[in-house]
Structure formats: C-alpha cells, structure tokens
Amino acid sequence: MSLSFPNRSRSYDASARRIRFSGYDGMFEVPFLVEVDVFPNAKSEAGYLAAFDAGRDAIQKVATRAYSYGGRRIYILTPNDFR
C-alpha cells in the first residue's frame, strides 16, 4: 500500500510546539508531527496552522519520503527534513 492523506484535519500541540496530522497506509493510521520551527514566519497557533495549510502539499511530500524509510511508530518532521 502507499501513504495517503484523506483526512485534512490537523491540530497544534502547544506543549510540544508541534502540529499533528495523520496519513494512512491502507487501514493503518500513520501519525506525523511537524515542529513549528519549520514555519519561521509564524508566531502563534493560528499562524502555525495557517502556514501548515499553505504548505500542506510540500509537507505531505516530505512526510511520504520520511515514511518510505519505514520502521517508526510516529514520524517527527523537523526543518532538516525540508532542505
């Protein structure tokens, strides 16, 4: 199976300073977190979520690449993943 992103929901985790979203490999949910440092121009929850929404296609491409390496229970995307 391949990774897909049919669910467009995302949420901000203030304590971890990350945005949570999910992909799916068939019937299996694959959790992802994006560190807010990926969005250097955003300074608030609303800004982080807006930046995530604006960059969703690129974020999903990075998430798919990270998932292709396999073997994790959760995937944390950092600024280094976007270089």
N, CA, C and O of each residue as an XYZ file, in Angstrom:
332
protein
N       0.841     -1.179      0.000
C       0.000      0.000      0.000
C       0.886      1.242      0.000
O       2.073      1.182      0.320
N       0.284      2.355     -0.364
C       1.013      3.603     -0.331
C       0.349      4.554      0.651
O      -0.813      4.379      1.019
N       1.084      5.535      1.059
C       0.606      6.502      2.027
C      -0.342      7.488      1.356
O      -0.073      7.969      0.256
N      -1.447      7.784      2.022
C      -2.388      8.782      1.528
C      -2.793      9.692      2.682
O      -2.573      9.376      3.851
N      -3.389     10.827      2.329
C      -3.779     11.824      3.326
C      -5.228     12.262      3.094
O      -5.474     13.419      2.754
N      -6.192     11.347      3.276
C      -7.587     11.700      3.013
C      -8.200     12.611      4.078
O      -9.182     13.301      3.807
N      -7.639     12.619      5.262
C      -8.166     13.408      6.370
C      -7.352     14.704      6.469
O      -6.155     14.659      6.750
N      -7.982     15.839      6.245
C      -7.265     17.116      6.227
C      -7.145     17.745      7.615
O      -6.642     18.862      7.738
N      -7.592     17.061      8.649
C      -7.516     17.640      9.990
C      -6.075     17.704     10.466
O      -5.234     16.885     10.096
N      -5.823     18.690     11.286
C      -4.522     18.870     11.926
C      -4.788     19.627     13.218
O      -5.814     20.295     13.351
N      -3.876     19.524     14.159
C      -4.048     20.225     15.422
C      -2.687     20.660     15.941
O      -1.654     20.086     15.597
N      -2.716     21.682     16.770
C      -1.496     22.224     17.347
C      -1.328     21.693     18.758
O      -2.257     21.763     19.562
N      -0.160     21.166     19.065
C       0.185     20.699     20.407
C       1.108     21.744     21.019
O       2.305     21.767     20.731
N       0.556     22.605     21.858
C       1.315     23.721     22.425
C       2.462     23.255     23.313
O       3.530     23.867     23.310
N       2.259     22.183     24.072
C       3.305     21.727     24.993
C       4.531     21.200     24.249
O       5.656     21.343     24.727
N       4.319     20.595     23.088
C       5.432     20.055     22.303
C       5.858     21.001     21.182
O       6.895     20.796     20.551
N       5.041     22.053     20.933
C       5.291     23.004     19.850
C       5.378     22.287     18.503
O       6.320     22.468     17.731
N       4.359     21.470     18.257
C       4.293     20.684     17.025
C       2.865     20.653     16.507
O       1.907     20.799     17.267
N       2.742     20.460     15.213
C       1.439     20.256     14.597
C       1.287     18.770     14.303
O       2.170     18.139     13.722
N       0.159     18.232     14.713
C      -0.145     16.817     14.498
C      -1.041     16.654     13.280
O      -1.962     17.440     13.060
N      -0.756     15.628     12.497
C      -1.635     15.237     11.399
C      -1.400     13.765     11.122
O      -0.446     13.176     11.630
N      -2.264     13.173     10.320
C      -2.168     11.735     10.069
C      -2.203     11.434      8.583
O      -2.833     12.133      7.789
N      -1.507     10.374      8.244
C      -1.600      9.770      6.935
C      -2.142      8.363      7.135
O      -2.285      7.894      8.264
N      -2.438      7.701      6.035
C      -2.973      6.347      6.134
C      -2.301      5.444      5.109
O      -2.157      5.792      3.936
N      -1.899      4.287      5.587
C      -1.364      3.245      4.723
C      -2.400      2.126      4.758
O      -2.394      1.279      5.651
N      -3.283      2.143      3.774
C      -4.417      1.227      3.823
C      -5.306      1.600      4.988
O      -5.757      2.741      5.087
N      -5.561      0.660      5.864
C      -6.405      0.926      7.025
C      -5.618      1.377      8.249
O      -6.209      1.643      9.295
N      -4.289      1.468      8.136
C      -3.452      1.822      9.273
C      -3.167      3.322      9.306
O      -2.704      3.902      8.324
N      -3.454      3.938     10.455
C      -3.161      5.350     10.640
C      -1.672      5.525     10.924
O      -1.085      4.764     11.693
N      -1.071      6.525     10.302
C       0.347      6.823     10.478
C       0.442      8.246     11.033
O       0.164      9.204     10.312
N       0.832      8.400     12.314
C       0.880      9.729     12.909
C       2.155     10.499     12.535
O       3.249      9.939     12.473
N       1.974     11.792     12.290
C       3.079     12.692     11.982
C       3.000     13.915     12.883
O       1.920     14.344     13.288
N       4.170     14.462     13.186
C       4.289     15.726     13.904
C       5.227     16.618     13.105
O       6.243     16.152     12.590
N       4.892     17.895     13.000
C       5.761     18.866     12.342
C       6.160     19.889     13.386
O       5.299     20.533     13.986
N       7.463     20.045     13.610
C       7.937     21.057     14.552
C       7.606     22.443     14.012
O       7.723     22.690     12.812
N       7.190     23.354     14.905
C       6.804     24.689     14.449
C       7.990     25.486     13.901
O       7.788     26.491     13.219
N       9.216     25.060     14.185
C      10.394     25.736     13.627
C      10.434     25.622     12.103
O      11.192     26.338     11.449
N       9.629     24.732     11.536
C       9.515     24.606     10.087
C       8.869     25.878      9.509
O       9.049     26.189      8.332
N       8.124     26.600     10.341
C       7.399     27.799      9.920
C       7.993     29.032     10.599
O       7.388     29.552     11.537
N       9.145     29.514     10.165
C       9.849     30.584     10.877
C       9.103     31.913     10.922
O       9.376     32.729     11.802
N       8.178     32.155     10.011
C       7.465     33.430      9.996
C       6.192     33.416     10.829
O       5.573     34.463     11.020
N       5.796     32.271     11.319
C       4.588     32.146     12.137
C       4.973     32.294     13.606
O       6.027     31.821     14.034
N       4.105     32.956     14.372
C       4.420     33.224     15.782
C       3.315     32.838     16.755
O       3.421     33.117     17.950
N       2.259     32.202     16.263
C       1.139     31.846     17.127
C       0.486     30.569     16.605
O       0.795     30.109     15.506
N      -0.412     30.007     17.395
C      -1.117     28.802     16.965
C      -1.821     29.028     15.630
O      -1.714     28.203     14.722
N      -2.533     30.137     15.511
C      -3.234     30.424     14.254
C      -2.248     30.559     13.104
O      -2.525     30.106     11.993
N      -1.113     31.169     13.355
C      -0.094     31.322     12.319
C       0.519     29.997     11.913
O       0.742     29.750     10.728
N       0.795     29.143     12.888
C       1.360     27.818     12.582
C       0.387     26.997     11.734
O       0.781     26.364     10.755
N      -0.895     27.018     12.128
C      -1.887     26.235     11.395
C      -2.099     26.795      9.987
O      -2.266     26.034      9.034
N      -2.093     28.122      9.857
C      -2.238     28.730      8.533
C      -1.035     28.389      7.654
O      -1.192     28.099      6.468
N       0.154     28.422      8.230
C       1.363     28.076      7.473
C       1.337     26.596      7.075
O       1.734     26.240      5.965
N       0.874     25.749      7.975
C       0.732     24.328      7.647
C      -0.225     24.161      6.472
O       0.084     23.457      5.511
N      -1.372     24.800      6.546
C      -2.364     24.679      5.479
C      -1.800     25.176      4.143
O      -2.030     24.565      3.099
N      -1.072     26.272      4.186
C      -0.498     26.835      2.958
C       0.569     25.917      2.363
O       0.740     25.867      1.145
N       1.273     25.202      3.210
C       2.346     24.324      2.746
C       1.996     22.851      2.759
O       2.885     22.003      2.682
N       0.725     22.536      2.855
C       0.285     21.146      3.012
C       0.862     20.204      1.957
O       1.315     19.112      2.297
N       0.857     20.598      0.701
C       1.361     19.703     -0.357
C       2.833     19.362     -0.131
O       3.222     18.199     -0.233
N       3.645     20.360      0.172
C       5.071     20.123      0.416
C       5.268     19.286      1.680
O       6.125     18.402      1.711
N       4.487     19.559      2.710
C       4.594     18.802      3.964
C       4.240     17.339      3.726
O       4.907     16.450      4.254
N       3.206     17.080      2.942
C       2.817     15.705      2.665
C       3.872     14.988      1.827
O       4.068     13.785      1.994
N       4.545     15.686      0.945
C       5.643     15.070      0.181
C       6.786     14.686      1.105
O       7.354     13.601      0.978
N       7.126     15.573      2.037
C       8.192     15.269      2.998
C       7.769     14.111      3.893
O       8.575     13.230      4.193
N       6.517     14.106      4.319
C       6.006     13.020      5.159
C       6.064     11.685      4.413
O       6.430     10.664      4.994
N       5.709     11.693      3.148
C       5.760     10.471      2.346
C       7.188      9.967      2.224
O       7.433      8.764      2.310
N       8.128     10.878      2.023
C       9.539     10.480      1.941
C      10.013      9.894      3.275
O      10.685      8.863      3.297
N       9.665     10.548      4.380
C      10.054     10.037      5.703
C       9.446      8.660      5.948
O      10.105      7.773      6.490
N       8.201      8.487      5.552
C       7.522      7.204      5.743
C       8.172      6.099      4.918
O       8.195      4.940      5.332
N       8.692      6.456      3.767
C       9.306      5.445      2.897
C      10.538      4.806      3.538
O      10.932      3.699      3.170
N      11.145      5.510      4.503
C      12.293      4.937      5.210
C      11.841      3.874      6.195
O      12.622      3.002      6.577
N      10.562      3.946      6.613
C       9.925      2.917      7.426
C      10.433      2.771      8.833
O      11.401      3.407      9.251
N       9.737      1.900      9.558
C      10.183      1.452     10.860
C       9.884      2.326     12.057
O      10.426      2.064     13.131
N       9.062      3.340     11.941
C       8.772      4.185     13.098
C       7.296      4.084     13.472
O       6.438      3.792     12.639
N       7.033      4.332     14.735
C       5.647      4.361     15.203
C       5.039      5.749     15.004
O       3.827      5.888     14.841
N       5.896      6.776     15.019
C       5.465      8.151     14.810
C       6.592      8.867     14.070
O       7.769      8.575     14.281
N       6.227      9.789     13.216
C       7.211     10.495     12.395
C       7.216     11.966     12.791
O       6.183     12.634     12.747
N       8.388     12.463     13.176
C       8.550     13.862     13.558
C       9.343     14.553     12.466
O      10.494     14.207     12.202
N       8.712     15.538     11.834
C       9.351     16.275     10.756
C       9.957     17.558     11.326
O       9.284     18.324     12.016
N      11.216     17.774     11.031
C      11.960     18.937     11.508
C      12.376     19.798     10.328
O      12.220     19.382      9.180
N      12.905     20.995     10.586
C      13.366     21.826      9.479
C      14.372     21.104      8.570
O      14.392     21.352      7.364
N      15.190     20.233      9.118
C      16.172     19.497      8.307
C      15.516     18.615      7.255
O      16.110     18.359      6.207
N      14.309     18.150      7.514
C      13.603     17.303      6.552
C      13.158     18.082      5.318
O      12.866     17.490      4.279
N      13.106     19.394      5.429
C      12.609     20.238      4.340
C      13.719     20.867      3.513
O      13.456     21.732      2.678
N      14.935     20.448      3.733
C      16.068     21.003      2.976
C      16.385     20.175      1.782
O      17.309     20.497      1.035
